[in-house]
Amino acid sequence: MDKITKKIFFFSFWIFVGIALVAQGKEIKGRVTCNGKGISQVTITDGTHCTRTNAKGEYKLSSMDASYVYISTPSGYLTDVENTVPLFYQRIESDRTSYDFELKKNSKDDVRHVFFAQADVQLIDQESIESYKKILNDCNDLAKEYNSSYDVFSVDCGDILGDAPALYPSYIKAVSILDFPVYRAIGNHDMNYNGRSHETSYKTFEKHFGPAWYSFNKGKAHYVILNDNFFIGREYFYMGYLDERALSWLEQDLSYVSEGTPVFVIMHIPSQLQENKVSFQYTYNGIAGQMTNASALHELLKPYKAHIISGHMHYNQNLVYSSGLMEHITGAVCGAWWSGNLCLDGTPQGYGVYEVNGDSVQWYFKSSGFPKEHQMRVYAPGSSKEYPKDILVNVWNWDKNWKVEWVENGQNMGQMLQSTDKDPEVVALCKSKMKLKYDWISAIPTNHLFRATPSKEDSDIEIRVTDRFGHIYSEIIKVKSL
């Protein structure tokens, strides 16, 4: 081999090695410990690749073009928390390769835990922040009822802000009154709209709360936070979509989760808006109100007892896709964008509450400022123009396994008739456009309204609602006249 050939060979060899090293990425490593002792089988990720710790709590991960390295906090352990933000992540630095995580034992048995699910706080100014504090106090009061026997935390389904990133510090200060951690998903109104691509849209959110998709564990349950808001690069336009990077990460994350495990997926835009898949229509409302590739997510969740918890729609709805998959579209904390204490479907301002014990879960909707038994609103005859002779009942957390019955003068009249209509109180609220922050706010039809026609004047009517768990809620009204 002559000198020139040798030079070409060695030059080509080192180019090949350089390309291989770049393709392999930067190796990062570290250890996950509690009181100095390594914790095995902890999932570590950079948001693209996943690995697990060995028996000594050690890990190695090849990472390329990632911003964070973070853990899927294992059951029985806690991370530090700063202003309600769980510190399960570390930012990757160019001159650093080692990232250790020190956890602490949970003082409570998290097999029994409860979490609150908020959606669409949509803070727009200081006035809305002051209003939000009342709901935060309601959360703290409810948490005190659980603290003795449950591990308590909260999740947020996004739209913390209403296109007002300057309010992040004020929001963090306000929410810091909570006595428990909050795991947050990003909403479309939390994104940066002035970047050149989707990948730049969640950078401000991550600066305050860490990675936009991640997971953690409590007891026998696995929790996943996703970003399904896909910014399409023009002004305020977005769609509901999970990109391949997120889906591939989720597939790896779930590969460590045993079949049959309860899995809770927290995200902003609902995967679907109906229980049965309907023909897809390519319109802005069609792609911005639900995930265009929901079937991919549903497929990944098939082996589990899965619940998707979402928001975005400013109404409350429970969808049963199969025996192993439900979606809970959660009513907005802000109600009608802080113009009234009701959502567009009549759901009160509030949040979902999920009680998990082992692999079983029960849930209810907590109306802020009301006892947990407040699960319906009853309207006397004359409240509805469409059905002036009927009693109307709005049961906002209803699903098809509930019963809504009525009793007239002691006689059980059976189940009330389900009716898709508008809540009378929301209709009245939206008539006064001067009181609304936005003139486009209007009541929407909902399928959790029920009606019945009393047979007599001066009847005593009892509305008796039984949820899917057998809890009975009752309210009595006096019908004065027809």
C-alpha positions, 0 to 999 in steps of 0.5 A, a space after each residue: 500500500 503506497 503512502 497516498 493509499 494509506 492516507 486515504 484509507 486512514 482518513 476514510 477510517 476516521 470519517 467512518 468512526 466519527 459518523 458512527 460515534 455521531 449516530 451512536 450519540 453521547 453516552 450519559 450515565 448515572 445512578 438512581 439511589 435512596 439513602 445511598 443504596 441503588 434502586 434497580 429496574 428504574 426506567 431512564 429516558 431522554 424522551 426518545 430512548 429508554 433503558 433500566 437501572 441494574 441491580 446497583 441502580 446504575 444506568 447507561 444511555 446513548 442520547 442524541 440531540 436531547 434536552 433532558 434525562 429523566 426517570 419514571 419515578 418507581 412506586 414507593 418512592 418520591 422525588 423532590 418537589 419545588 413549588 408543586 413541580 416534581 423534580 424527576 428530570 435534569 437538563 443535559 449539559 454539553 460538558 457533563 455525562 453523569 446524572 444521578 438521581 436521589 429518591 426518598 421513600 414514600 412515607 405512605 403506602 401508595 397502593 392506595 392513592 388519590 389524584 385530582 385531574 384539572 383541565 383548562 385553567 386558562 389564566 389570562 390576567 391577575 383577576 383570573 388568578 385570584 378566582 383560581 385561588 378559590 378552586 386551589 383552596 377547594 383542592 387543599 380542603 379535599 386533600 385533607 380528607 384523604 391525607 390520612 389514608 391516601 397518597 395525594 397528588 394532582 395532574 393537569 390536562 393542559 391549557 394552564 394559561 390562555 396564550 399568556 406565557 408572562 403569567 407562568 411565574 404568577 401561576 406557579 406562585 398561586 399554585 404553590 399553596 397546594 400541599 401536594 405535587 402536580 404532574 402537568 401536560 401541555 395544552 395548545 394555549 400553553 405553547 409558543 406560537 412564534 417558533 418555526 416548527 412544532 419542536 420549538 412550541 413546547 420549549 417555554 413550558 419545558 423551561 418551567 415544568 420539565 419534559 413535555 412527555 414522561 411517566 411515573 408510577 404509583 402503587 400498581 398503576 402507571 401514569 403517562 403524560 403526553 403532548 398531543 398538541 401539534 403546532 403546524 407552524 402558522 399563527 395559532 393553528 394546531 392539531 391533535 396528533 402524537 408524532 412518531 417520536 412520542 409514540 416510539 417513546 411510549 411504546 418503549 415505556 410501556 414495554 416495561 409495564 405488565 399486561 393488565 396494569 392500570 394505566 392512566 394517560 394524561 393529555 390535553 386534546 381528547 383522542 376521540 369525541 365519540 365512543 364509536 369512531 366516525 368517518 374522518 372529516 378534514 376540517 380545522 375543527 375536526 383536527 383541532 378537537 381530537 387526535 387524528 391518529 388516535 387509533 395508534 394510541 388506543 392500540 398501544 393501550 390494549 394490553 392494559 386497564 387504561 384511562 385517558 384523561 383529557 380536557 380542551 373541550 370545556 365540557 365533561 364527558 365519559 366515553 367507554 371505548 371498550 371494557 379495557 379503555 375509557 376516556 374522561 374529557 374533563 370540564 374546565 376549571 375556568 368554566 366559561 373562560 372565567 365569565 361564569 361558574 359553569 362550563 358550556 354543557 352546564 358542568 360546574 367549575 371543578 375537577 375530577 377525583 380518582 381513587 385508586 386502590 391496587 388495580 381498582 379505581 373509582 372516580 367522581 367530579 368535584 364541583 368547587 365550593 360544593 360537597 362531593 355529593 353534588 352530582 346533578 342540577 335539577 330544573 323545575 318545569 318551565 325552565 326549558 323552552 323545548 320541554 316546558 312541562 318537563 323536569 330537567 336534570 343535568 348529570 355531568 359525570 354520567 356514563 352509560 353505566 349510570 341510572 337516572 330515575 325519578 319518583 313521583 309522590 312515592 311511586 318509582 316512575 323508572 328511568 328518565 329520558 335521555 335528551 341531547 339539549 342545552 343546559 338552561 342555566 348556561 343558556 341564560 348566562 350566554 344571553 347576557 353578552 355584556 357579562 361575557 369576556 368573549 362574545 363567542 361563548 355560547 351554550 352547547 348541546 350535551 347528552 347528559 341531560 335527562 327529562 320527565 313529565 310529571 303527571 300531576 300538579 303539586 307533585 313531590 318529585 325525587 330524582 335518584 341517580 346511581 353511578 356505576 359504583 353504586 353510589 346514590 345521589 338524590 334530590 327532591 323538588 316540589 312541582 307547583 304547577 304545570 
